[in-house]
């Protein structure tokens, strides 16, 4: 029997971080399932899911946490299965950059019991001007009982300068 674990980590960005993590996971018969990692400022951070035999779980967690000695900080959480009925879709938000956009979007999503599965954001210059554009790409789990028209209307009510696009077909 095995346990799924979610690991989050951060450390100084330098060669060998992924190799160190994968070595510890493999040494304890863990299976690397999925991950998202990125260079942010001068750090390398990520999150990943692994499965590990129950007999190796505690030893693997200890070995991962001992990576702190080399400047890699790892947090481990036990993953729980989700049983809710929902559909998955993508959401794109684009607008003039200003403080609070993610706060406003996340408040709407929370009020409708929509869960954010993935979130990627960026700021970049708008074509033809020096204004900065804020862009967010999300993958959402939407309750089956929520009409998509209600979700779209709630998001569009945030601000007239935000463009909102929902895509259902991409994630079926």
WOSULSUL-V490748 format. One line per field, one symbol per residue. psi: psi as a letter, one per 40 degrees, with the letter a starting at -180 (. if undefined). burial: b if it has 9 or more other ideal C-beta (glycine too) atoms within 8 Angstrom, else e. Layout:
# WOSULSUL-V490748
psi: ???
burial: ???
This chain:
# WOSULSUL-V490748
psi: iihhihhiiiihhiiedddddddddddffihhdiihiihhbfihiiiihiiihddedddddddddeeddeehhhhhihhiiheihiihiihhhhihhiiedddddddddddefhhhdihhiihiiiheieihhhhhhihihhhdehhdddddddddedieehhhhhhddde.
burial: eebbbbbbbebeeeeebeebbbebbeebebbebebebeeeeebbbbbbbbbbbeebbeebbebbbebbeeebbbebeebeeeeeebebbbbbbbbbbeeebbebbbebbeebebebeeeebeeeebeeeeebbbbbbbbbbbbeebebebbbebbeebeeebebebbbeebe
